């Protein structure tokens, strides 16, 4: 990893994660809750925040099927198709979280599909739960609308129906008791061709360019010191950056080296005697092995000294050399070792 100004350069990943619909708006700079740099870290497997279920994610999982039933009963959508209907039980494991395996860059999982009698998709339904009614007051939040629009684009359909349920604090405590109604659940349908008349030109192609510029090259988009602070802190802890003073690193390493050297001198004789003793214990245990034994244990007062036996194949290099095949199957690899050498005072 190399730090270049306010970017990071890595070796391009051989198997990057896909640009899912949840990441789509983010790489276009249209998601206020995430950054393109964060998404790049996820896609390239450079870093990903640990996912933890919250009261909000749990509520979404519990209430989403209730929203589907609400749409079936209120809008007579008996032909609503779930991922389970399409891919079977354990659909996440079956699809590895990607319903579009034949698409090179884009992927992800839609919530529900409205299909005709032949099973052909006619509309994409995206279910959302929120406590922020104000976000939906005038329009669908753009990052949600683009998420659904991308799924519709990948499926070759034009219709999207956004379903949003607004929860009170008590609903997060007991989401299983939530009942969808016209008072707490809204629908916001739109046509992709009308809302985004140049969808491919203005959104899909820029996202593909972002992928080419940053994922295929391994060069990150610019990071933001404030918005990406959590990620940068982790990366800088494990990797040198321009903000890291090498002189300070060397100074700290020298201090610790001096402590370790002093400690090593104190225990050197004990370590020597310890090795002698463990070699004798090991030799005694080896003499006790019988055919088929994998382990022999010698029990003391504080420890059990366990000796294990494993069989490994051994390459006879002399024989290979004699047969003239050693060089053919020998490859060279670079290895690196750091060795601190004390500077002598003159």
ZAKEDO-440224 format. One record per residue (C-alpha): residue in three letters; residue number from 1; z, x, y. Coordinates in pm, 1 decimal. Each point is the difference from the previous one (the first is absolute). Example, Ala and Ser with C-alpha at 12.3 -4.5 7.8 and 13.67 -1.06 7.14 Angstrom:
# residues 2
DOMAR  aa   i       c3       c1       c2
DOMAR ALA   1    780.0   1230.0   -450.0
DOMAR SER   2    -66.0    137.0    344.0
This chain:
# residues 346
DOMAR  aa   i       c3       c1       c2
DOMAR UNK   1      0.0      0.0      0.0
DOMAR UNK   2    -99.6    132.0    340.6
DOMAR UNK   3    117.3   -130.4    335.2
DOMAR UNK   4   -276.4    -13.6    261.5
DOMAR UNK   5    109.8   -120.9    344.0
DOMAR UNK   6    115.2   -356.9    -66.4
DOMAR UNK   7   -174.8    -34.5   -335.0
DOMAR UNK   8     49.5    115.2   -358.1
DOMAR UNK   9   -262.1    160.3   -222.5
DOMAR UNK  10     33.1    -28.3   -377.1
DOMAR UNK  11   -230.5     53.2   -295.5
DOMAR UNK  12   -191.5   -330.6    -31.3
DOMAR UNK  13    151.0   -205.7   -283.6
DOMAR UNK  14   -208.8    -44.6   -313.8
DOMAR UNK  15    135.8   -350.8    -58.8
DOMAR UNK  16    114.1   -151.5    329.7
DOMAR UNK  17    154.5   -342.8     12.6
DOMAR UNK  18   -228.8   -278.2    119.1
DOMAR UNK  19    -26.6   -140.4    348.6
DOMAR UNK  20    161.4   -334.1    -77.7
DOMAR UNK  21    -16.3   -299.9    230.8
DOMAR UNK  22    360.7     60.3    106.3
DOMAR UNK  23   -108.5    344.0    126.3
DOMAR UNK  24   -332.6   -116.0    141.4
DOMAR UNK  25    115.5   -110.8    346.6
DOMAR UNK  26    233.6    297.7     25.0
DOMAR UNK  27   -270.8    265.1    -22.9
DOMAR UNK  28   -184.4   -187.6    274.2
DOMAR UNK  29    310.0     24.9    220.8
DOMAR UNK  30     66.5   -374.9    -10.8
DOMAR UNK  31    337.8    -12.4   -175.4
DOMAR UNK  32    304.3     36.6    228.5
DOMAR UNK  33    230.1     60.3   -297.1
DOMAR UNK  34   -177.6    300.7   -151.2
DOMAR UNK  35   -218.6    294.3    100.0
DOMAR UNK  36   -327.7    148.9   -128.2
DOMAR UNK  37    189.0    321.9    -75.6
DOMAR UNK  38    248.0   -185.8   -222.7
DOMAR UNK  39   -284.9   -164.6   -191.1
DOMAR UNK  40   -178.7    335.6    -34.1
DOMAR UNK  41    316.7    149.6   -151.2
DOMAR UNK  42     13.0   -284.4   -253.3
DOMAR UNK  43   -368.1     13.5    -91.5
DOMAR UNK  44     -5.0    378.6    -42.3
DOMAR UNK  45    337.8     -6.0   -179.5
DOMAR UNK  46    136.1    240.2    261.0
DOMAR UNK  47    303.6   -219.8     54.8
DOMAR UNK  48     97.0   -362.6    -52.8
DOMAR UNK  49    313.3   -171.1    112.8
DOMAR UNK  50    214.9   -126.7   -284.8
DOMAR UNK  51    -51.6   -371.9    -49.7
DOMAR UNK  52    319.1   -201.5     -6.0
DOMAR UNK  53     21.1   -373.5    -39.9
DOMAR UNK  54    151.8   -170.6    303.2
DOMAR UNK  55    105.6   -356.5     71.5
DOMAR UNK  56   -344.4    -44.8    157.5
DOMAR UNK  57   -206.4    126.6   -293.6
DOMAR UNK  58    216.2   -189.9   -249.2
DOMAR UNK  59    -39.1   -320.9    198.2
DOMAR UNK  60   -377.1     47.8     10.1
DOMAR UNK  61    -19.5     37.4   -377.5
DOMAR UNK  62    210.3   -311.6    -62.4
DOMAR UNK  63   -164.9   -222.0    259.9
DOMAR UNK  64   -366.0     92.7    -58.7
DOMAR UNK  65    -35.3   -221.0   -313.8
DOMAR UNK  66    164.3   -282.7    199.0
DOMAR UNK  67   -269.5     40.6    265.7
DOMAR UNK  68   -268.4    -24.5   -266.2
DOMAR UNK  69    150.8   -322.8   -134.8
DOMAR UNK  70     20.8   -131.4    354.6
DOMAR UNK  71   -372.5     64.9     50.7
DOMAR UNK  72    -85.3   -162.2   -333.8
DOMAR UNK  73    199.2   -314.0     76.9
DOMAR UNK  74    -65.0    -35.1    372.6
DOMAR UNK  75   -363.7    104.3     13.5
DOMAR UNK  76    -95.7   -101.2   -355.6
DOMAR UNK  77    -91.5    355.8   -100.4
DOMAR UNK  78     23.3    -48.7   -373.9
DOMAR UNK  79   -252.9    279.6    -51.3
DOMAR UNK  80    223.2    269.7    150.3
DOMAR UNK  81    -24.3    318.1   -208.9
DOMAR UNK  82    282.5    252.1    -30.7
DOMAR UNK  83    -25.3    367.2   -101.3
DOMAR UNK  84    157.6   -100.1   -330.8
DOMAR UNK  85   -276.0   -257.1    -55.2
DOMAR UNK  86   -262.5    266.3     63.6
DOMAR UNK  87    151.9    310.7   -159.1
DOMAR UNK  88    273.1   -130.5   -231.8
DOMAR UNK  89    373.1     68.8    -23.7
DOMAR UNK  90    116.1    336.2    133.2
DOMAR UNK  91   -313.0      6.5    215.4
DOMAR UNK  92    138.7    284.3    210.3
DOMAR UNK  93     21.9    229.4   -301.7
DOMAR UNK  94   -337.1   -118.6   -128.4
DOMAR UNK  95   -176.6     67.2    330.2
DOMAR UNK  96    218.6    284.4    130.9
DOMAR UNK  97     38.4   -205.4    317.8
DOMAR UNK  98   -374.1     -5.5     71.7
DOMAR UNK  99   -212.7   -311.9    -42.3
DOMAR UNK 100   -315.5    185.9    109.5
DOMAR UNK 101    -48.2    285.7   -248.6
DOMAR UNK 102   -374.1     20.1     67.4
DOMAR UNK 103     45.5     63.5    373.2
DOMAR UNK 104     28.5    370.4     79.3
DOMAR UNK 105    223.8      3.9    308.9
DOMAR UNK 106    147.4   -346.7     55.9
DOMAR UNK 107    238.8   -183.2   -230.9
DOMAR UNK 108    319.4   -202.1    -22.6
DOMAR UNK 109    119.0   -337.7   -126.6
DOMAR UNK 110    -72.8   -341.7    148.4
DOMAR UNK 111    266.9   -273.4    -22.5
DOMAR UNK 112   -199.7   -307.3   -102.8
DOMAR UNK 113   -361.2   -114.7    -21.3
DOMAR UNK 114   -144.9   -345.8     52.9
DOMAR UNK 115   -279.8    -29.9   -255.8
DOMAR UNK 116   -268.3   -250.3    -90.4
DOMAR UNK 117    -29.4   -160.8   -344.1
DOMAR UNK 118   -184.4    301.8   -136.6
DOMAR UNK 119    277.8    236.0    109.6
DOMAR UNK 120   -197.2    150.3    286.9
DOMAR UNK 121    221.3     85.4    303.0
DOMAR UNK 122    -53.1   -216.1    307.7
DOMAR UNK 123    295.2    114.8    213.4
DOMAR UNK 124    277.7    258.3      9.4
DOMAR UNK 125    358.4   -119.5     56.6
DOMAR UNK 126    251.8    247.9    138.0
DOMAR UNK 127    367.2   -100.1     -7.0
DOMAR UNK 128    245.9    133.7    256.0
DOMAR UNK 129    367.6    -59.8     75.9
DOMAR UNK 130    157.2     92.1    332.4
DOMAR UNK 131    292.3    -58.6    229.7
DOMAR UNK 132   -218.1     76.7    302.2
DOMAR UNK 133   -160.6   -330.4     93.9
DOMAR UNK 134   -104.5    153.0    331.2
DOMAR UNK 135   -242.5    236.2   -176.3
DOMAR UNK 136   -202.8   -300.8   -114.5
DOMAR UNK 137     33.1   -213.1    312.3
DOMAR UNK 138   -347.3     65.4    139.4
DOMAR UNK 139   -188.5    150.1   -292.2
DOMAR UNK 140     28.0    168.9   -338.5
DOMAR UNK 141    140.0    354.2     33.7
DOMAR UNK 142   -310.4    215.3     -2.4
DOMAR UNK 143    114.4    234.1   -277.4
DOMAR UNK 144     54.4   -300.1   -229.7
DOMAR UNK 145   -333.3   -160.1     88.2
DOMAR UNK 146   -186.6    324.7    -66.9
DOMAR UNK 147    179.0     39.3   -332.0
DOMAR UNK 148   -124.5   -339.1   -119.0
DOMAR UNK 149   -343.3     54.1    153.4
DOMAR UNK 150    -48.5    319.8   -198.6
DOMAR UNK 151     82.2   -176.9   -327.1
DOMAR UNK 152   -247.7   -273.7     90.9
DOMAR UNK 153   -262.5    262.2     83.4
DOMAR UNK 154     52.4    178.2   -332.3
DOMAR UNK 155    -20.5   -331.1   -187.6
DOMAR UNK 156   -310.5   -111.1    187.2
DOMAR UNK 157    155.5   -314.6    149.5
DOMAR UNK 158     24.7   -110.7    363.1
DOMAR UNK 159    306.6   -225.5      3.4
DOMAR UNK 160    360.5    110.8     44.9
DOMAR UNK 161    312.6   -215.9      8.8
DOMAR UNK 162    315.3    162.7    131.7
DOMAR UNK 163    321.3   -172.3   -109.7
DOMAR UNK 164    317.1     94.5    187.6
DOMAR UNK 165    353.0   -126.2    -59.7
DOMAR UNK 166    269.6     61.1    259.5
DOMAR UNK 167    348.4     65.8   -128.9
DOMAR UNK 168    347.2    -36.6    146.4
DOMAR UNK 169    269.4    263.4    -72.5
DOMAR UNK 170    148.6   -225.1   -269.4
DOMAR UNK 171   -337.1    -13.0   -177.1
DOMAR UNK 172     12.9    375.9    -57.9
DOMAR UNK 173    338.1    -39.2   -165.0
DOMAR UNK 174   -125.8   -266.5   -242.8
DOMAR UNK 175   -382.9     -1.4     -2.3
DOMAR UNK 176      0.6   -192.5   -326.7
DOMAR UNK 177    123.3   -304.2    197.7
DOMAR UNK 178   -283.3     14.1    253.9
DOMAR UNK 179   -228.9   -304.5      4.0
DOMAR UNK 180   -339.9     28.1    168.2
DOMAR UNK 181    -76.9   -278.1    245.5
DOMAR UNK 182   -210.1    -66.3    308.1
DOMAR UNK 183    307.0     91.5    206.1
DOMAR UNK 184     23.8    358.1   -129.9
DOMAR UNK 185   -342.9     80.8   -143.8
DOMAR UNK 186   -334.0     24.6    179.8
DOMAR UNK 187   -357.7     64.8   -106.2
DOMAR UNK 188   -248.1    197.4    209.0
DOMAR UNK 189   -354.1    -12.1   -147.4
DOMAR UNK 190   -288.3    203.2    137.5
DOMAR UNK 191   -350.2    113.5    -85.2
DOMAR UNK 192    -48.7    375.1    -17.0
DOMAR UNK 193   -348.3    -36.8    146.8
DOMAR UNK 194    142.1   -184.5    302.8
DOMAR UNK 195    317.4    196.4     64.7
DOMAR UNK 196   -163.4    333.6    -75.4
DOMAR UNK 197   -377.6    -44.8     50.9
DOMAR UNK 198    -55.8    375.1    -35.0
DOMAR UNK 199    265.4     56.3   -266.3
DOMAR UNK 200   -178.9    271.6   -192.8
DOMAR UNK 201   -121.6    185.5    309.4
DOMAR UNK 202    323.8    -19.9    201.8
DOMAR UNK 203    257.1     29.5   -277.3
DOMAR UNK 204   -133.6     98.9   -342.0
DOMAR UNK 205   -219.7    288.1    115.2
DOMAR UNK 206    264.7    149.7    233.3
DOMAR UNK 207    249.5    -15.0   -288.6
DOMAR UNK 208   -248.5    178.9   -226.7
DOMAR UNK 209    -54.4    262.2    270.7
DOMAR UNK 210    377.4     45.5     25.8
DOMAR UNK 211      6.7     54.2   -376.1
DOMAR UNK 212   -279.2    257.6     17.7
DOMAR UNK 213    155.7    180.7    297.4
DOMAR UNK 214    355.0     13.5   -132.5
DOMAR UNK 215     24.5    -67.5   -374.3
DOMAR UNK 216   -310.3    183.4   -118.6
DOMAR UNK 217     73.5    299.7    226.7
DOMAR UNK 218    377.2      4.6    -47.5
DOMAR UNK 219     46.3     16.8    378.5
DOMAR UNK 220    250.3   -260.0    117.7
DOMAR UNK 221    -39.5   -221.5    302.9
DOMAR UNK 222    221.5     98.7    291.5
DOMAR UNK 223    366.1    -72.5    -57.0
DOMAR UNK 224    241.6   -147.0    251.7
DOMAR UNK 225    328.1    187.8     42.7
DOMAR UNK 226    197.3   -322.2     53.2
DOMAR UNK 227   -172.5   -250.5   -226.6
DOMAR UNK 228    -42.8    249.6   -286.4
DOMAR UNK 229    333.1    177.2     53.5
DOMAR UNK 230    144.3    -90.0   -342.1
DOMAR UNK 231   -303.4    131.9   -187.8
DOMAR UNK 232    -30.7    313.2    214.3
DOMAR UNK 233    365.4     83.8    -57.7
DOMAR UNK 234    -53.4      2.7   -377.3
DOMAR UNK 235   -325.7    194.0     17.1
DOMAR UNK 236    143.0    258.9    236.4
DOMAR UNK 237    302.0     47.8   -223.4
DOMAR UNK 238   -224.9    108.3   -286.9
DOMAR UNK 239   -289.2    160.7    185.4
DOMAR UNK 240    -40.8    245.8    285.4
DOMAR UNK 241   -133.1   -146.6    322.9
DOMAR UNK 242    -85.1    143.5    339.7
DOMAR UNK 243    332.4   -138.1    122.1
DOMAR UNK 244    184.0    210.4   -256.9
DOMAR UNK 245    105.0    341.3    127.5
DOMAR UNK 246    -78.9    244.0   -280.7
DOMAR UNK 247    245.2    250.1    147.1
DOMAR UNK 248    279.9   -257.1    -38.8
DOMAR UNK 249   -100.1    -64.6   -361.3
DOMAR UNK 250      3.6    370.8    -79.6
DOMAR UNK 251    335.1     44.9    173.6
DOMAR UNK 252    159.1   -285.8   -196.0
DOMAR UNK 253   -149.4    128.5   -326.9
DOMAR UNK 254    139.4    348.1     65.5
DOMAR UNK 255    348.3   -140.6     59.9
DOMAR UNK 256     -7.6   -190.1   -327.6
DOMAR UNK 257   -146.4    301.3   -184.4
DOMAR UNK 258    290.7    215.0    117.5
DOMAR UNK 259    250.3   -258.3   -128.2
DOMAR UNK 260   -173.3    -25.7   -335.6
DOMAR UNK 261    -21.4    377.6    -36.2
DOMAR UNK 262    371.8     36.3     72.7
DOMAR UNK 263     81.3   -268.8   -254.1
DOMAR UNK 264   -228.5    159.9   -256.2
DOMAR UNK 265    181.9    330.7     33.7
DOMAR UNK 266    334.5   -172.7    -61.4
DOMAR UNK 267   -110.5   -167.3   -322.8
DOMAR UNK 268   -240.4    263.3   -132.1
DOMAR UNK 269    241.8    133.4   -264.2
DOMAR UNK 270    100.6   -351.3   -103.7
DOMAR UNK 271   -366.1   -100.6    -38.5
DOMAR UNK 272    -66.0    306.4   -213.2
DOMAR UNK 273    294.8    -79.7   -228.4
DOMAR UNK 274    -96.5   -369.5     -7.4
DOMAR UNK 275   -349.5     86.9   -121.2
DOMAR UNK 276    143.3    219.4   -275.1
DOMAR UNK 277    229.0   -280.2   -115.5
DOMAR UNK 278   -268.9   -269.4      4.3
DOMAR UNK 279   -237.4    226.7   -192.1
DOMAR UNK 280    266.3     44.3   -269.7
DOMAR UNK 281     70.1   -375.0    -11.3
DOMAR UNK 282   -373.7    -69.9    -23.8
DOMAR UNK 283    -39.0    255.8   -281.6
DOMAR UNK 284    288.0   -156.4   -192.2
DOMAR UNK 285   -147.4   -348.3     40.5
DOMAR UNK 286   -344.8    116.4   -111.3
DOMAR UNK 287    148.3    122.0   -327.3
DOMAR UNK 288    128.4   -352.5    -68.8
DOMAR UNK 289   -339.0   -174.8     20.6
DOMAR UNK 290   -125.6   -167.3   -316.4
DOMAR UNK 291   -346.9   -127.0    -79.2
DOMAR UNK 292    -77.8   -298.4    220.5
DOMAR UNK 293    283.1     61.4    247.1
DOMAR UNK 294    -95.4    -33.5    365.2
DOMAR UNK 295    339.9     71.6    153.9
DOMAR UNK 296    324.1    180.1    -83.0
DOMAR UNK 297    308.8    -49.0    213.9
DOMAR UNK 298    308.3    217.9     37.6
DOMAR UNK 299    288.6   -183.5    162.6
DOMAR UNK 300    245.0    167.9    235.3
DOMAR UNK 301    280.5   -145.0    212.8
DOMAR UNK 302   -206.8    -74.6    312.2
DOMAR UNK 303   -362.6     20.2   -116.8
DOMAR UNK 304   -216.8    -66.7   -299.9
DOMAR UNK 305   -239.7    291.7    -45.0
DOMAR UNK 306   -315.7   -155.6   -131.3
DOMAR UNK 307   -287.9    208.0   -136.6
DOMAR UNK 308   -333.4   -175.9    -51.5
DOMAR UNK 309   -290.9    109.8   -214.6
DOMAR UNK 310   -360.8    -76.5     90.1
DOMAR UNK 311   -323.8    121.4   -150.3
DOMAR UNK 312   -278.4    112.5    231.1
DOMAR UNK 313   -341.0    142.6    -67.2
DOMAR UNK 314    -55.8    363.2     89.0
DOMAR UNK 315   -332.5    149.2    100.5
DOMAR UNK 316    -85.2    329.6   -162.5
DOMAR UNK 317   -176.4    176.7    285.7
DOMAR UNK 318    -62.5    314.2   -204.2
DOMAR UNK 319   -187.0   -203.3   -262.6
DOMAR UNK 320   -199.4   -183.1    265.8
DOMAR UNK 321    -89.7    330.4    161.6
DOMAR UNK 322   -108.3    142.0   -333.9
DOMAR UNK 323   -223.4   -303.9    -53.2
DOMAR UNK 324   -148.9     46.4    347.0
DOMAR UNK 325    106.5   -341.7    135.7
DOMAR UNK 326    303.4     88.6    213.4
DOMAR UNK 327   -193.2     57.1    321.5
DOMAR UNK 328   -207.1   -314.5    -53.9
DOMAR UNK 329    308.0   -222.3      7.4
DOMAR UNK 330    198.0    192.7    259.3
DOMAR UNK 331      5.7   -134.8    355.0
DOMAR UNK 332    157.1    145.7    310.9
DOMAR UNK 333    230.5   -201.5    222.3
DOMAR UNK 334    164.6    105.2    323.7
DOMAR UNK 335    376.9    -13.2     10.8
DOMAR UNK 336    231.4     72.6    287.0
DOMAR UNK 337    349.4    146.0      3.6
DOMAR UNK 338    221.2     61.2    297.7
DOMAR UNK 339    224.7    305.8    -18.3
DOMAR UNK 340    243.2     81.3    281.3
DOMAR UNK 341     40.4    376.0     45.7
DOMAR UNK 342    280.3    139.3    206.4
DOMAR UNK 343   -109.8    186.0    313.0
DOMAR UNK 344    144.8    350.3      0.1
DOMAR UNK 345    162.1    114.9    318.6
DOMAR UNK 346   -136.9    328.5    134.0
